[in-house]
Amino acid sequence: MARDVIDCRKDPFDYAKQFEDLWISTDYQPMLNDLGTMPDEIYISRTYSNKHEDEVRADMRDGLILFIRKFEAEKTEAVAAPPTNTPTASEIATSKSTPE
């Protein structure tokens, strides 16, 4: 959803509630904090801030871009990392040198 908003140049304000719902459905997953609190950011900016809504939209877009980059980096690391049950080269070398 975040990539769709960025790639299609959609208004992040229109998706703030969906991001919040996603955050809630994941039991407030910390990785989604910035996306899940978008409705609060909109409310605060409209009520208490001197920021123009275009500035808030730009901030939200920047936040979405950072989220996408972080998510993709973590996904790449997970693919590149060996499974935890796979022994490392040093573990294999140690087990071969130890008599049974």
N, C-alpha and C positions, 0 to 999 in steps of 0.2 A: 504494500500500500504506500509506504514512504517513497519507494522508487517511482511509482506511478504518479504521485503528486509532483515530484521533481521533474521527471522525464516529460510529462504532459503539461507542465507549467500550470498546474491546477492551484487554486487558492487554498493554502493550508488551513485557513479559517473554516472552510467547508468540511474539513476532515478531522477537526480537533476532537469532536465527540467520539468519532470512530476510534481514534488513537486512545482516548481515555477508556473506552469500552474494552479495547484489546488489552490494555494495561491491567484493568480490573480482572478480566477473564484469565490472565496469567498469574493471578494472585499477587499483583503488584511487583512483578519481576523488576529488579533494580535496573536492568539494562534498558527498560522502557520508561523509566522515570521522566525523562525529558519530554517524551511524546505524550505520556499519560497526563501530564499536568498542563497541556496546551490550553484547555478551556479556562483554567485558572489564570494563566498568563494573559489571555485575551481579556478576561474580566478585569484583572488588575490594571492592565494598560488602559482600558476604557474608563475605569473608575478613578484611578489614582495617579496615572502617569501623564506626563506632558508629551509622550511619544505619539507621533502620528501613526495611524494604523498601518500605513505602508512600511514604516520602520519595524513595526512588530511583525508584519508578514515577512519582511526580509530576515529578521532574526529567526523566525520559525523555519524558513527555508534553509538558512545556514545550519540550524539544529538538525533538520532532516538530513541534510548532506553529510554532516558529521556522523549521525547515527548510521547511515548507509555505509560510509567508509569503515566505521568501527565494526559493524556487523560483518562486512565482507572480509575484513582483515582477520577477524576471529574465525570465520568459516574457513578461510585459507589455512590458518594455523592448525585448525582441527584436522583438515585433510592431510596436511604435510606431516603432522606429528604421528609417530607410530602408535598403535594401540598399546594400552598399558600392560597387556599380558605378553607382549613381544619383548624378549630379552634384548638388551643392548649388546653391541659388539664386545664391550669389556666384560659383560656378564657371561657371554658365550665363551670368551677366551679363558676366564677364570674357572668356569665349570669344566672345560676340557683339560685344564692343567691340574685339577684336583682329582687324585685317585679315588676310585669308588670302593 
